[in-house]
Amino acid sequence: MSLRDKTANECGDHLVEVWRGSIIESRHSGHLIAVDGNGTTICSLGAPETVTYLRSSGKPFQALPVVTSGAADRFGFTEQEVAISCGSHNGEPIHVETVRSMLRKIGLDETALKCGVHEPYSVDVARELIRKQEQPTAVQNNCSGKHAAMLALAKHLDAPTETYDEQTHPVQQMIGQTVSDFSGVPVKDIAIGTDGCGVPVFGISVRAMAIMYARLISPPANASPAVRAGCKRIVKAMIDFPEMIGGTKDRLDTELIRAGAGRLISKIGAEGVYTVGVLPSSDWPNGFGFALKVDDGDDRRARPPAVIDALRQLGVLTATELEMLSAYSPAVITNRRGDHVGEVRAAFTLKIDRPLAKVVS
């Protein structure tokens, strides 16, 4: 059965319990897996062969061809601009100016963006727009950095910029091949949908998502020099500019990268998807990729405790780093008066296999 014939309806294991007082009021189930760059399973729960859309967890791979093709260098993109190409940003002033800088460098303006408009993720920015009675713009869309990067690649390829979002466009064809190369899934077997921002989105298994991140942080020895250098640049940009991946505050992506202190990258995807790449270390010589899917698509309540506790059990996060992330796990439930009345907690214990993997040089 090809990926196109499968759906994300496999029954997942319980990932998170919602406690109110002394009883469990709700549960969230789902799937998670950690793999090394060779595809060896380190741990798993649920059915990680479940196929679902990569959503915004695919952004680093959508940005990679912009780097490997030479487009990023041709237009003089800074590492901050490379980072926002991989991000789902808050629409804060720092993000808006960074995307506008990218557009100026490629000789286009905001009208070229085909990502659409939504209220900025930043509560402060959204409130300021209301106060000023202004409407949000496309450049405040969380995907505008990715779209500016796609426009740069289109110009570099001398391809039409007006249709860069279409599946048959050379930009999207290069991105699709990149997803295939890193996931190991043939292009013909990748399910294609349309993402919230209008570009193609890729349906692969949760396992394949983890493999992609394992290979991003530790490319296979047979990868080309350009791809290896591109992966290194993407990873470094995400680590050095975590505020471009999410926001200056109140974003799990950003806070997890900061807490990891150069040891990991992380990326949200819509509908309960989350991905992490843990860089090689003494404990994990090849590093590993991690992917999670919450069955009911919960993005706020279930996902943070599940991700953080999995990384705790895998020994990635220290006690000090867990304290830095305490606002996310366990998540506190309050009533209308602000009283602490419950918690959202991880509800699983991982069986972890630590293979003696050869370090990928």
MOZI-V268866 format. One record per pair of residues at least 4 apart in sequence whose C-alpha atoms are under 8 Angstrom apart, sorted by the first residue. I is the first residue (numbers start at 1). GAP is how many residues later the second one is. If there is no record, write none. Layout:
i->I gap->GAP
i->I gap->GAP
This chain:
i->1 gap->4
i->1 gap->5
i->2 gap->4
i->2 gap->187
i->3 gap->48
i->3 gap->186
i->3 gap->187
i->3 gap->188
i->3 gap->200
i->3 gap->201
i->3 gap->202
i->4 gap->185
i->4 gap->186
i->4 gap->187
i->4 gap->199
i->6 gap->44
i->6 gap->45
i->7 gap->43
i->7 gap->44
i->7 gap->45
i->8 gap->42
i->8 gap->43
i->8 gap->44
i->8 gap->287
i->9 gap->41
i->10 gap->37
i->10 gap->40
i->11 gap->18
i->11 gap->19
i->11 gap->35
i->11 gap->36
i->12 gap->17
i->12 gap->18
i->12 gap->19
i->12 gap->33
i->12 gap->34
i->12 gap->35
i->12 gap->283
i->13 gap->16
i->13 gap->17
i->13 gap->18
i->13 gap->32
i->13 gap->33
i->14 gap->13
i->14 gap->14
i->14 gap->15
i->14 gap->16
i->14 gap->333
i->14 gap->334
i->15 gap->12
i->15 gap->13
i->15 gap->14
i->15 gap->15
i->15 gap->16
i->15 gap->279
i->15 gap->287
i->15 gap->291
i->15 gap->331
i->15 gap->332
i->15 gap->333
i->16 gap->11
i->16 gap->12
i->16 gap->13
i->16 gap->286
i->16 gap->289
i->16 gap->290
i->16 gap->328
i->16 gap->329
i->16 gap->330
i->16 gap->331
i->16 gap->332
i->17 gap->7
i->17 gap->8
i->17 gap->9
i->17 gap->10
i->17 gap->11
i->17 gap->327
i->17 gap->328
i->17 gap->329
i->17 gap->330
i->18 gap->6
i->18 gap->7
i->18 gap->8
i->18 gap->9
i->18 gap->324
i->18 gap->325
i->18 gap->326
i->18 gap->327
i->19 gap->4
i->19 gap->5
i->19 gap->6
i->19 gap->7
i->19 gap->323
i->19 gap->324
i->19 gap->325
i->19 gap->326
i->20 gap->4
i->20 gap->5
i->20 gap->313
i->20 gap->321
i->20 gap->322
i->20 gap->323
i->21 gap->320
i->21 gap->321
i->28 gap->266
i->28 gap->267
i->28 gap->268
i->28 gap->274
i->29 gap->265
i->29 gap->266
i->29 gap->267
i->30 gap->15
i->30 gap->16
i->30 gap->262
i->30 gap->263
i->30 gap->264
i->30 gap->265
i->30 gap->266
i->31 gap->13
i->31 gap->14
i->31 gap->15
i->31 gap->16
i->31 gap->17
i->31 gap->19
i->31 gap->175
i->31 gap->261
i->31 gap->262
i->31 gap->263
i->31 gap->264
i->32 gap->12
i->32 gap->13
i->32 gap->14
i->32 gap->15
i->32 gap->16
i->32 gap->174
i->32 gap->175
i->32 gap->258
i->32 gap->259
i->32 gap->260
i->32 gap->261
i->33 gap->8
i->33 gap->9
i->33 gap->10
i->33 gap->11
i->33 gap->12
i->33 gap->15
i->33 gap->173
i->33 gap->174
i->33 gap->177
i->33 gap->257
i->33 gap->258
i->33 gap->259
i->34 gap->7
i->34 gap->8
i->34 gap->9
i->34 gap->10
i->34 gap->173
i->34 gap->176
i->34 gap->254
i->34 gap->255
i->34 gap->256
i->34 gap->257
i->35 gap->4
i->35 gap->5
i->35 gap->6
i->35 gap->7
i->35 gap->8
i->35 gap->172
i->35 gap->175
i->35 gap->176
i->35 gap->179
i->35 gap->253
i->35 gap->254
i->35 gap->255
i->36 gap->4
i->36 gap->5
i->36 gap->6
i->36 gap->175
i->36 gap->178
i->36 gap->250
i->36 gap->251
i->36 gap->252
i->36 gap->253
i->37 gap->174
i->37 gap->177
i->37 gap->178
i->37 gap->181
i->37 gap->182
i->37 gap->183
i->37 gap->249
i->37 gap->250
i->37 gap->251
i->37 gap->252
i->39 gap->172
i->41 gap->312
i->42 gap->310
i->42 gap->311
i->42 gap->312
i->42 gap->313
i->43 gap->307
i->43 gap->308
i->43 gap->309
i->43 gap->310
i->44 gap->4
i->44 gap->306
i->44 gap->307
i->45 gap->305
i->48 gap->157
i->48 gap->158
i->48 gap->159
i->49 gap->156
i->49 gap->157
i->49 gap->158
i->50 gap->155
i->50 gap->156
i->51 gap->152
i->51 gap->153
i->51 gap->154
i->51 gap->155
i->52 gap->151
i->52 gap->152
i->52 gap->153
i->52 gap->154
i->53 gap->140
i->53 gap->148
i->53 gap->149
i->53 gap->150
i->53 gap->151
i->54 gap->4
i->54 gap->147
i->54 gap->148
i->54 gap->149
i->54 gap->150
i->54 gap->155
i->54 gap->215
i->54 gap->219
i->55 gap->140
i->55 gap->146
i->55 gap->147
i->55 gap->214
i->55 gap->215
i->55 gap->218
i->56 gap->32
i->56 gap->211
i->56 gap->212
i->56 gap->213
i->56 gap->214
i->57 gap->210
i->57 gap->211
i->57 gap->212
i->57 gap->216
i->57 gap->217
i->57 gap->218
i->58 gap->4
i->58 gap->121
i->58 gap->211
i->59 gap->4
i->59 gap->26
i->59 gap->27
i->59 gap->28
i->59 gap->87
i->60 gap->4
i->60 gap->25
i->60 gap->26
i->60 gap->27
i->60 gap->174
i->61 gap->4
i->61 gap->25
i->61 gap->114
i->61 gap->117
i->61 gap->118
i->62 gap->4
i->62 gap->24
i->62 gap->84
i->62 gap->88
i->62 gap->113
i->62 gap->116
i->63 gap->4
i->63 gap->19
i->63 gap->22
i->63 gap->23
i->63 gap->83
i->63 gap->86
i->63 gap->87
i->64 gap->4
i->64 gap->114
i->64 gap->166
i->64 gap->167
i->64 gap->170
i->65 gap->4
i->65 gap->88
i->65 gap->109
i->65 gap->110
i->65 gap->113
i->66 gap->4
i->66 gap->5
i->66 gap->6
i->66 gap->83
i->66 gap->84
i->66 gap->86
i->66 gap->87
i->67 gap->4
i->67 gap->5
i->67 gap->6
i->67 gap->163
i->68 gap->158
i->68 gap->159
i->68 gap->161
i->68 gap->162
i->69 gap->84
i->70 gap->4
i->70 gap->86
i->71 gap->4
i->71 gap->81
i->71 gap->82
i->71 gap->85
i->72 gap->4
i->72 gap->5
i->72 gap->10
i->72 gap->80
i->73 gap->4
i->74 gap->82
i->75 gap->30
i->75 gap->31
i->75 gap->77
i->76 gap->29
i->77 gap->4
i->77 gap->5
i->77 gap->25
i->77 gap->28
i->78 gap->4
i->79 gap->4
i->79 gap->158
i->79 gap->162
i->80 gap->4
i->80 gap->18
i->80 gap->157
i->80 gap->161
i->80 gap->164
i->81 gap->4
i->81 gap->17
i->81 gap->18
i->81 gap->21
i->81 gap->64
i->82 gap->4
i->82 gap->152
i->82 gap->155
i->83 gap->4
i->83 gap->151
i->83 gap->154
i->83 gap->155
i->83 gap->158
i->83 gap->159
i->83 gap->161
i->83 gap->162
i->84 gap->4
i->84 gap->5
i->84 gap->11
i->84 gap->14
i->84 gap->15
i->84 gap->61
i->84 gap->62
i->84 gap->160
i->84 gap->161
i->85 gap->59
i->85 gap->60
i->85 gap->61
i->85 gap->62
i->85 gap->63
i->85 gap->64
i->86 gap->59
i->86 gap->60
i->86 gap->148
i->86 gap->152
i->86 gap->159
i->87 gap->55
i->87 gap->56
i->87 gap->58
i->87 gap->59
i->87 gap->157
i->87 gap->158
i->87 gap->159
i->87 gap->180
i->88 gap->54
i->88 gap->55
i->88 gap->156
i->88 gap->157
i->88 gap->158
i->88 gap->180
i->89 gap->6
i->89 gap->32
i->89 gap->52
i->89 gap->53
i->89 gap->54
i->89 gap->154
i->89 gap->155
i->89 gap->156
i->89 gap->157
i->89 gap->158
i->90 gap->5
i->90 gap->30
i->90 gap->31
i->90 gap->32
i->90 gap->50
i->90 gap->51
i->90 gap->52
i->90 gap->156
i->90 gap->157
i->91 gap->4
i->91 gap->5
i->91 gap->29
i->91 gap->30
i->91 gap->31
i->91 gap->34
i->91 gap->48
i->91 gap->49
i->91 gap->50
i->91 gap->51
i->92 gap->4
i->92 gap->28
i->92 gap->30
i->92 gap->33
i->92 gap->48
i->92 gap->155
i->93 gap->4
i->94 gap->4
i->95 gap->4
i->95 gap->45
i->95 gap->149
i->96 gap->4
i->96 gap->43
i->96 gap->44
i->97 gap->4
i->98 gap->4
i->99 gap->4
i->99 gap->40
i->99 gap->45
i->99 gap->46
i->99 gap->49
i->100 gap->4
i->100 gap->9
i->100 gap->10
i->100 gap->39
i->101 gap->4
i->102 gap->4
i->102 gap->46
i->102 gap->47
i->103 gap->4
i->103 gap->5
i->103 gap->6
i->103 gap->7
i->103 gap->45
i->104 gap->4
i->104 gap->5
i->106 gap->45
i->106 gap->46
i->106 gap->49
i->108 gap->4
i->109 gap->4
i->110 gap->28
i->110 gap->29
i->112 gap->49
i->112 gap->50
i->113 gap->25
i->113 gap->26
i->113 gap->31
i->113 gap->34
i->113 gap->35
i->114 gap->24
i->114 gap->33
i->114 gap->51
i->114 gap->83
i->114 gap->84
i->115 gap->23
i->115 gap->26
i->115 gap->28
i->115 gap->29
i->115 gap->32
i->115 gap->81
i->115 gap->82
i->115 gap->83
i->115 gap->84
i->116 gap->22
i->116 gap->25
i->116 gap->81
i->116 gap->82
i->117 gap->19
i->117 gap->20
i->117 gap->21
i->117 gap->23
i->117 gap->24
i->118 gap->18
i->118 gap->19
i->118 gap->20
i->118 gap->22
i->118 gap->23
i->119 gap->7
i->119 gap->17
i->119 gap->21
i->119 gap->22
i->120 gap->5
i->120 gap->6
i->120 gap->16
i->120 gap->20
i->120 gap->21
i->120 gap->22
i->121 gap->4
i->121 gap->5
i->121 gap->21
i->122 gap->4
i->122 gap->125
i->123 gap->4
i->124 gap->4
i->125 gap->4
i->126 gap->4
i->126 gap->10
i->127 gap->4
i->128 gap->4
i->129 gap->4
i->129 gap->5
i->129 gap->6
i->129 gap->7
i->130 gap->4
i->130 gap->5
i->136 gap->4
i->137 gap->4
i->138 gap->6
i->139 gap->5
i->140 gap->4
i->143 gap->4
i->143 gap->54
i->144 gap->4
i->145 gap->4
i->146 gap->4
i->147 gap->4
i->148 gap->4
i->149 gap->4
i->150 gap->4
i->150 gap->14
i->150 gap->21
i->151 gap->4
i->151 gap->10
i->151 gap->13
i->152 gap->4
i->153 gap->4
i->153 gap->18
i->154 gap->4
i->154 gap->5
i->154 gap->6
i->154 gap->7
i->154 gap->10
i->154 gap->16
i->154 gap->17
i->155 gap->4
i->155 gap->5
i->155 gap->6
i->157 gap->13
i->159 gap->10
i->159 gap->11
i->160 gap->4
i->163 gap->6
i->164 gap->5
i->164 gap->6
i->164 gap->7
i->164 gap->8
i->165 gap->4
i->165 gap->7
i->165 gap->33
i->165 gap->34
i->165 gap->35
i->166 gap->6
i->166 gap->33
i->166 gap->34
i->167 gap->5
i->167 gap->6
i->167 gap->32
i->167 gap->33
i->168 gap->4
i->168 gap->5
i->169 gap->4
i->170 gap->4
i->171 gap->4
i->172 gap->4
i->172 gap->28
i->173 gap->4
i->174 gap->4
i->175 gap->4
i->176 gap->4
i->176 gap->11
i->176 gap->26
i->177 gap->4
i->177 gap->10
i->178 gap->4
i->179 gap->4
i->179 gap->6
i->179 gap->23
i->179 gap->33
i->180 gap->4
i->180 gap->5
i->180 gap->6
i->180 gap->7
i->180 gap->10
i->181 gap->4
i->181 gap->5
i->182 gap->29
i->182 gap->30
i->182 gap->33
i->182 gap->34
i->183 gap->25
i->183 gap->26
i->183 gap->28
i->183 gap->29
i->184 gap->24
i->185 gap->4
i->185 gap->5
i->185 gap->19
i->185 gap->23
i->186 gap->4
i->190 gap->12
i->190 gap->13
i->190 gap->14
i->191 gap->11
i->191 gap->12
i->191 gap->13
i->192 gap->8
i->192 gap->9
i->192 gap->10
i->192 gap->11
i->193 gap->7
i->193 gap->8
i->193 gap->9
i->193 gap->10
i->194 gap->4
i->194 gap->5
i->194 gap->6
i->194 gap->7
i->195 gap->4
i->195 gap->5
i->195 gap->6
i->204 gap->4
i->204 gap->5
i->205 gap->4
i->206 gap->4
i->206 gap->85
i->206 gap->86
i->206 gap->87
i->207 gap->4
i->207 gap->84
i->208 gap->4
i->209 gap->4
i->209 gap->66
i->209 gap->80
i->209 gap->81
i->209 gap->82
i->210 gap->4
i->210 gap->65
i->210 gap->66
i->210 gap->78
i->210 gap->79
i->210 gap->80
i->210 gap->81
i->211 gap->4
i->211 gap->78
i->211 gap->79
i->212 gap->4
i->212 gap->77
i->213 gap->4
i->213 gap->62
i->213 gap->63
i->213 gap->64
i->213 gap->75
i->213 gap->76
i->213 gap->77
i->214 gap->4
i->214 gap->5
i->214 gap->63
i->214 gap->64
i->214 gap->73
i->214 gap->74
i->214 gap->75
i->214 gap->76
i->215 gap->4
i->215 gap->5
i->215 gap->74
i->216 gap->15
i->216 gap->16
i->216 gap->19
i->216 gap->61
i->217 gap->14
i->217 gap->15
i->217 gap->18
i->217 gap->60
i->217 gap->61
i->217 gap->62
i->217 gap->63
i->217 gap->70
i->217 gap->71
i->218 gap->61
i->218 gap->62
i->218 gap->68
i->218 gap->69
i->218 gap->142
i->219 gap->4
i->219 gap->9
i->219 gap->12
i->219 gap->141
i->220 gap->140
i->221 gap->139
i->221 gap->140
i->223 gap->4
i->223 gap->5
i->224 gap->4
i->225 gap->4
i->226 gap->4
i->227 gap->4
i->228 gap->4
i->229 gap->4
i->230 gap->4
i->231 gap->4
i->232 gap->4
i->233 gap->4
i->234 gap->4
i->235 gap->4
i->235 gap->30
i->236 gap->4
i->237 gap->4
i->238 gap->4
i->238 gap->6
i->238 gap->7
i->238 gap->27
i->239 gap->18
i->239 gap->19
i->239 gap->22
i->239 gap->23
i->239 gap->25
i->239 gap->26
i->240 gap->22
i->241 gap->4
i->242 gap->4
i->242 gap->5
i->242 gap->11
i->242 gap->12
i->242 gap->13
i->242 gap->15
i->242 gap->16
i->243 gap->4
i->243 gap->5
i->243 gap->6
i->243 gap->11
i->244 gap->4
i->244 gap->10
i->245 gap->8
i->245 gap->9
i->245 gap->22
i->246 gap->5
i->246 gap->6
i->246 gap->7
i->246 gap->8
i->247 gap->4
i->247 gap->7
i->248 gap->6
i->249 gap->5
i->249 gap->6
i->250 gap->5
i->251 gap->4
i->252 gap->4
i->252 gap->52
i->252 gap->76
i->253 gap->4
i->253 gap->13
i->253 gap->14
i->253 gap->15
i->254 gap->4
i->254 gap->12
i->255 gap->4
i->255 gap->70
i->256 gap->4
i->256 gap->9
i->256 gap->10
i->256 gap->69
i->257 gap->4
i->257 gap->5
i->257 gap->6
i->257 gap->7
i->257 gap->8
i->257 gap->9
i->258 gap->4
i->259 gap->58
i->259 gap->62
i->259 gap->65
i->259 gap->66
i->260 gap->4
i->260 gap->5
i->260 gap->56
i->260 gap->57
i->260 gap->61
i->263 gap->15
i->263 gap->16
i->263 gap->17
i->264 gap->12
i->264 gap->13
i->264 gap->14
i->264 gap->15
i->265 gap->11
i->265 gap->12
i->265 gap->13
i->266 gap->8
i->266 gap->9
i->266 gap->10
i->266 gap->11
i->267 gap->7
i->267 gap->8
i->267 gap->9
i->268 gap->5
i->268 gap->6
i->268 gap->7
i->269 gap->4
i->269 gap->5
i->269 gap->6
i->270 gap->27
i->270 gap->29
i->271 gap->22
i->271 gap->23
i->271 gap->25
i->271 gap->26
i->271 gap->27
i->271 gap->28
i->272 gap->20
i->272 gap->21
i->272 gap->22
i->272 gap->23
i->272 gap->24
i->272 gap->25
i->272 gap->26
i->272 gap->27
i->272 gap->31
i->273 gap->18
i->273 gap->19
i->273 gap->20
i->273 gap->21
i->273 gap->24
i->273 gap->26
i->273 gap->30
i->274 gap->17
i->274 gap->18
i->274 gap->19
i->274 gap->29
i->274 gap->33
i->275 gap->14
i->275 gap->15
i->275 gap->16
i->275 gap->17
i->276 gap->13
i->276 gap->14
i->276 gap->15
i->277 gap->10
i->277 gap->11
i->277 gap->12
i->277 gap->13
i->278 gap->9
i->278 gap->10
i->278 gap->11
i->278 gap->12
i->278 gap->38
i->279 gap->5
i->279 gap->7
i->279 gap->8
i->279 gap->9
i->280 gap->4
i->280 gap->5
i->280 gap->6
i->280 gap->7
i->280 gap->8
i->281 gap->4
i->281 gap->5
i->281 gap->6
i->284 gap->4
i->284 gap->70
i->285 gap->72
i->285 gap->73
i->285 gap->74
i->285 gap->75
i->286 gap->71
i->286 gap->72
i->286 gap->73
i->286 gap->74
i->292 gap->15
i->293 gap->4
i->294 gap->4
i->294 gap->8
i->294 gap->9
i->298 gap->4
i->298 gap->5
i->299 gap->4
i->300 gap->4
i->301 gap->4
i->301 gap->30
i->301 gap->43
i->302 gap->4
i->302 gap->42
i->303 gap->4
i->304 gap->4
i->304 gap->24
i->304 gap->25
i->305 gap->4
i->305 gap->23
i->305 gap->24
i->305 gap->25
i->305 gap->26
i->305 gap->39
i->305 gap->40
i->305 gap->41
i->306 gap->4
i->306 gap->39
i->306 gap->40
i->307 gap->4
i->308 gap->4
i->308 gap->14
i->308 gap->21
i->309 gap->4
i->309 gap->20
i->309 gap->37
i->310 gap->4
i->310 gap->40
i->311 gap->4
i->311 gap->5
i->311 gap->6
i->312 gap->4
i->312 gap->5
i->312 gap->6
i->312 gap->10
i->313 gap->36
i->313 gap->37
i->314 gap->38
i->317 gap->4
i->317 gap->5
i->318 gap->4
i->319 gap->4
i->320 gap->4
i->321 gap->4
i->322 gap->4
i->325 gap->4
i->326 gap->4
i->326 gap->5
i->327 gap->4
i->327 gap->5
i->329 gap->15
i->329 gap->16
i->330 gap->13
i->330 gap->14
i->330 gap->15
i->330 gap->16
i->331 gap->12
i->331 gap->13
i->331 gap->14
i->332 gap->8
i->332 gap->9
i->332 gap->10
i->332 gap->11
i->332 gap->12
i->333 gap->7
i->333 gap->8
i->333 gap->9
i->333 gap->10
i->333 gap->11
i->334 gap->4
i->334 gap->5
i->334 gap->6
i->334 gap->7
i->334 gap->8
i->335 gap->4
i->335 gap->5
i->335 gap->6
